[in-house]
């Protein structure tokens, strides 16, 4: 149980949750091209009904970098970044 929590906590450090994505940008290609500027990506999970996604990086420094750059705009549309989901947010 403790090991599962540790794995889950590490995964949180590698990911960001992105909200308020414009529908025209809610594609795997658009999101990948945009977020790769912050570091090497391992996965993106899109939640179309929420206009949101979870972006997984290969190292936590990349996720922290994105969170520190707020506000962030995709084109002229401001997106919201939640870092370390389930913990105290930045």
Backbone as ProteinMPNN parsed JSONL, in Angstrom:
{"seq_chain_A": "XXXXXXXXXXXXXXXXXXXXXXXXXXXXXXXXXXXXXXXXXXXXXXXXXXXXXXXXXXXXXXXXXXXXXXXXXXXXXXXXXXXXXXXXXX", "coords_chain_A": {"N_chain_A": [[0.824, -1.194, 0.0], [1.892, 1.271, 0.844], [3.935, 1.444, -1.024], [2.452, 1.703, -3.423], [1.334, 4.212, -3.004], [3.632, 5.782, -3.047], [4.465, 5.425, -5.711], [2.265, 6.59, -7.017], [2.49, 9.219, -6.073], [4.937, 9.951, -7.245], [4.194, 9.824, -9.952], [2.403, 11.959, -10.034], [4.149, 14.109, -9.819], [5.259, 14.117, -12.294], [3.361, 14.996, -14.03], [0.92, 17.274, -15.443], [-2.246, 18.84, -15.191], [-4.348, 20.142, -17.565], [-6.559, 22.716, -18.168], [-9.386, 24.376, -19.746], [-8.894, 24.362, -22.508], [-8.945, 25.44, -25.808], [-11.364, 24.263, -28.141], [-10.381, 23.919, -30.784], [-7.758, 23.327, -30.398], [-7.651, 20.956, -29.125], [-6.385, 18.4, -29.731], [-4.337, 15.506, -30.108], [-1.976, 15.909, -31.594], [-1.753, 18.762, -31.747], [-1.551, 19.39, -28.989], [0.718, 17.907, -28.236], [2.735, 19.083, -29.818], [2.706, 21.64, -28.727], [3.334, 21.311, -25.924], [5.781, 19.994, -25.924], [7.794, 21.821, -25.993], [8.477, 22.338, -23.408], [9.716, 20.127, -22.408], [10.645, 16.605, -22.602], [8.051, 14.467, -23.533], [5.904, 11.855, -22.279], [3.3, 10.944, -22.463], [-0.055, 11.915, -23.358], [-3.25, 12.462, -22.184], [-6.402, 12.981, -23.282], [-9.344, 14.708, -22.356], [-12.07, 15.238, -23.746], [-14.746, 16.082, -23.216], [-14.43, 17.717, -21.045], [-12.837, 19.707, -22.009], [-10.089, 19.433, -21.553], [-6.868, 18.054, -20.526], [-4.402, 15.623, -19.491], [-1.029, 15.936, -19.166], [1.862, 14.089, -19.457], [5.17, 14.108, -18.459], [8.622, 13.138, -18.994], [10.342, 13.78, -16.982], [10.26, 15.354, -13.748], [11.093, 18.001, -13.598], [10.296, 19.241, -15.954], [7.487, 19.33, -15.769], [7.258, 20.986, -13.533], [8.392, 23.293, -14.6], [6.495, 24.115, -16.543], [4.326, 24.69, -14.845], [5.371, 26.866, -13.482], [5.387, 28.865, -15.357], [3.026, 30.24, -15.641], [0.745, 32.941, -16.467], [-0.271, 30.827, -19.213], [-0.557, 30.747, -22.694], [-2.236, 29.25, -25.393], [-1.946, 29.938, -28.524], [-4.113, 32.608, -28.76], [-5.542, 31.995, -26.568], [-6.062, 31.612, -23.171], [-4.865, 29.084, -21.057], [-5.37, 26.871, -18.253], [-3.231, 25.59, -15.806], [-2.76, 22.842, -13.696], [-0.692, 21.665, -11.312], [0.858, 18.794, -9.847], [-1.383, 17.162, -9.12], [-3.897, 16.43, -6.786], [-2.378, 17.027, -4.632], [-1.136, 19.851, -2.76], [-1.772, 22.589, -4.762], [0.002, 24.593, -7.194]], "CA_chain_A": [[0.0, 0.0, 0.0], [2.812, 2.403, 0.9], [4.631, 1.471, -2.318], [1.512, 2.251, -4.406], [1.226, 5.654, -2.759], [4.886, 6.376, -3.515], [4.396, 5.428, -7.182], [1.255, 7.582, -7.396], [3.061, 10.539, -5.804], [5.943, 10.208, -8.284], [3.468, 10.094, -11.195], [1.861, 13.327, -9.923], [5.233, 15.062, -10.058], [5.596, 14.067, -13.721], [2.215, 15.365, -14.857], [0.131, 18.479, -15.228], [-3.608, 18.791, -15.704], [-4.541, 21.374, -18.327], [-7.98, 23.021, -18.349], [-9.754, 25.534, -20.561], [-8.258, 24.255, -23.827], [-9.858, 25.772, -26.903], [-11.68, 23.046, -28.907], [-9.553, 23.78, -31.985], [-6.419, 22.878, -29.979], [-7.827, 19.744, -28.337], [-5.99, 17.207, -30.48], [-3.059, 14.983, -29.623], [-0.886, 16.558, -32.329], [-1.637, 20.161, -31.291], [-1.079, 19.413, -27.606], [2.099, 17.394, -28.199], [3.609, 20.12, -30.373], [2.766, 22.767, -27.8], [3.973, 21.016, -24.64], [7.143, 19.468, -26.042], [8.744, 22.921, -25.761], [8.827, 22.354, -21.986], [10.467, 18.931, -22.055], [10.284, 15.361, -23.271], [6.751, 13.962, -23.119], [5.705, 10.411, -22.334], [1.921, 10.645, -22.837], [-1.087, 12.932, -23.164], [-4.585, 11.873, -22.122], [-7.355, 14.055, -23.565], [-10.711, 14.604, -21.843], [-12.768, 16.175, -24.623], [-15.957, 16.655, -22.6], [-14.003, 18.732, -20.08], [-11.883, 20.61, -22.671], [-8.92, 19.317, -20.691], [-5.988, 16.908, -20.749], [-3.294, 15.42, -18.572], [0.228, 15.82, -19.905], [2.882, 13.374, -18.684], [6.536, 14.359, -18.885], [9.57, 12.1, -18.59], [10.963, 14.164, -15.705], [9.445, 16.3, -12.984], [11.52, 19.38, -13.861], [9.489, 19.766, -17.055], [6.156, 19.652, -15.235], [7.442, 22.159, -12.679], [8.644, 24.435, -15.479], [5.209, 24.567, -17.098], [3.547, 25.288, -13.756], [5.968, 28.148, -13.094], [5.283, 29.822, -16.465], [1.662, 30.746, -15.776], [-0.251, 32.343, -17.355], [0.18, 30.242, -20.477], [-1.527, 30.904, -23.783], [-2.131, 28.462, -26.631], [-2.456, 30.954, -29.437], [-4.58, 33.744, -27.969], [-6.453, 31.436, -25.569], [-5.397, 31.299, -21.91], [-5.164, 27.773, -20.482], [-5.081, 26.768, -16.822], [-2.374, 24.448, -15.469], [-2.781, 22.363, -12.322], [0.477, 20.817, -11.115], [0.861, 17.918, -8.681], [-2.802, 16.903, -8.896], [-4.152, 15.68, -5.578], [-1.546, 17.604, -3.579], [-1.347, 21.301, -2.749], [-1.516, 23.078, -6.126], [0.71, 25.867, -7.385]], "C_chain_A": [[0.87, 1.262, 0.0], [3.552, 2.56, -0.425], [3.734, 2.06, -3.406], [1.377, 3.761, -4.251], [2.468, 6.375, -3.27], [4.902, 6.472, -5.042], [3.423, 6.492, -7.657], [1.793, 8.998, -7.177], [4.117, 10.915, -6.847], [5.269, 10.543, -9.616], [2.88, 11.5, -11.182], [2.928, 14.37, -10.238], [5.613, 15.143, -11.532], [4.493, 14.626, -14.608], [1.631, 16.716, -14.482], [-1.257, 18.22, -15.785], [-3.874, 20.146, -16.339], [-6.029, 21.564, -18.583], [-8.144, 24.217, -19.276], [-9.039, 25.537, -21.916], [-9.303, 24.566, -24.899], [-10.113, 24.509, -27.731], [-10.815, 22.839, -30.156], [-8.15, 23.263, -31.667], [-6.467, 21.537, -29.246], [-7.594, 18.493, -29.186], [-4.613, 16.776, -29.983], [-1.889, 15.689, -30.296], [-0.678, 17.988, -31.838], [-1.04, 20.236, -29.884], [0.368, 18.961, -27.501], [3.079, 18.464, -28.702], [3.765, 21.295, -29.415], [3.594, 22.438, -26.558], [5.378, 20.45, -24.752], [8.195, 20.562, -25.871], [9.204, 22.988, -24.303], [9.617, 21.124, -21.548], [9.937, 17.705, -22.774], [9.0, 14.789, -22.669], [6.719, 12.444, -23.152], [4.278, 10.058, -22.751], [1.06, 11.89, -22.646], [-2.424, 12.213, -23.194], [-5.586, 13.02, -22.232], [-8.717, 13.716, -22.974], [-11.551, 15.628, -22.59], [-13.961, 16.843, -23.959], [-15.63, 17.755, -21.606], [-13.128, 19.808, -20.712], [-10.58, 20.643, -21.889], [-8.052, 18.129, -21.118], [-5.003, 16.796, -19.598], [-2.062, 15.175, -19.419], [1.247, 15.172, -18.975], [4.259, 13.63, -19.29], [7.433, 13.22, -18.413], [10.358, 12.487, -17.346], [10.173, 15.297, -15.051], [9.85, 17.754, -13.213], [10.683, 20.025, -14.965], [8.107, 20.172, -16.572], [6.228, 20.899, -14.354], [7.653, 23.422, -13.506], [7.345, 24.988, -16.047], [4.405, 25.28, -16.019], [4.08, 26.665, -13.365], [5.782, 29.231, -14.156], [3.911, 30.476, -16.585], [1.611, 32.254, -15.731], [0.37, 31.838, -18.657], [-0.946, 30.373, -21.491], [-1.203, 29.925, -24.902], [-2.775, 29.336, -27.692], [-2.863, 32.148, -28.599], [-5.535, 33.298, -26.86], [-5.682, 31.027, -24.31], [-5.84, 29.926, -21.404], [-4.78, 27.777, -19.006], [-4.316, 25.479, -16.552], [-2.526, 24.115, -13.992], [-1.63, 21.368, -12.204], [0.346, 20.016, -9.829], [-0.569, 17.675, -8.204], [-2.972, 16.032, -7.646], [-3.332, 16.149, -4.4], [-1.877, 19.089, -3.516], [-0.915, 21.851, -4.096], [-0.77, 24.383, -6.116], [-0.235, 26.886, -7.943]], "O_chain_A": [[0.613, 2.202, -0.752], [3.77, 3.678, -0.891], [4.208, 2.839, -4.233], [1.313, 4.495, -5.238], [2.368, 7.452, -3.858], [5.31, 7.493, -5.596], [3.72, 7.223, -8.602], [1.573, 9.878, -8.009], [4.182, 12.066, -7.28], [5.718, 11.44, -10.329], [2.859, 12.166, -12.217], [2.637, 15.396, -10.853], [6.219, 16.122, -11.969], [4.672, 14.721, -15.822], [1.818, 17.223, -13.376], [-1.419, 17.463, -16.743], [-3.647, 21.183, -15.715], [-6.686, 20.688, -19.145], [-7.201, 24.958, -19.554], [-8.631, 26.59, -22.407], [-10.405, 24.017, -24.888], [-9.176, 23.756, -27.999], [-10.548, 21.7, -30.539], [-7.435, 22.813, -32.563], [-5.435, 21.039, -28.796], [-8.477, 17.648, -29.337], [-3.829, 17.593, -29.499], [-0.91, 16.032, -29.632], [0.45, 18.384, -31.545], [-0.144, 21.037, -29.619], [1.157, 19.555, -26.766], [4.115, 18.712, -28.085], [4.846, 21.876, -29.31], [4.471, 23.216, -26.182], [6.104, 20.428, -23.758], [9.364, 20.262, -25.629], [10.213, 23.626, -24.001], [10.133, 21.087, -20.431], [8.918, 17.758, -23.463], [8.88, 14.647, -21.452], [7.417, 11.816, -23.949], [4.053, 8.994, -23.328], [1.4, 12.791, -21.88], [-2.704, 11.447, -24.116], [-5.617, 13.915, -21.387], [-9.186, 12.582, -23.076], [-11.726, 16.754, -22.124], [-14.167, 18.046, -24.121], [-16.458, 18.629, -21.349], [-12.712, 20.738, -20.02], [-10.034, 21.707, -21.597], [-8.448, 17.316, -21.952], [-4.797, 17.74, -18.836], [-2.059, 14.303, -20.289], [1.472, 15.637, -17.857], [4.482, 13.398, -20.478], [7.053, 12.436, -17.543], [10.978, 11.629, -16.717], [9.511, 16.087, -15.725], [9.026, 18.652, -13.04], [10.397, 21.221, -14.911], [7.611, 21.242, -16.927], [5.356, 21.765, -14.425], [7.154, 24.491, -13.157], [7.123, 26.199, -16.03], [3.864, 26.359, -16.259], [3.309, 27.534, -12.958], [6.003, 30.408, -13.87], [3.663, 31.2, -17.549], [2.401, 32.837, -14.987], [1.386, 32.349, -19.129], [-2.117, 30.143, -21.189], [-0.049, 29.786, -25.309], [-3.998, 29.458, -27.752], [-2.064, 32.655, -27.811], [-6.249, 34.117, -26.282], [-4.769, 30.205, -24.371], [-7.034, 29.637, -21.332], [-3.965, 28.589, -18.568], [-4.707, 24.406, -17.013], [-2.433, 24.996, -13.137], [-1.596, 20.357, -12.906], [-0.208, 20.497, -8.842], [-0.916, 17.942, -7.053], [-2.28, 15.028, -7.476], [-3.566, 15.711, -3.273], [-2.822, 19.533, -4.169], [0.21, 21.599, -4.528], [-0.875, 25.179, -5.183], [0.158, 28.029, -8.179]]}, "name": "protein", "num_of_chains": 1, "seq": "XXXXXXXXXXXXXXXXXXXXXXXXXXXXXXXXXXXXXXXXXXXXXXXXXXXXXXXXXXXXXXXXXXXXXXXXXXXXXXXXXXXXXXXXXX"}
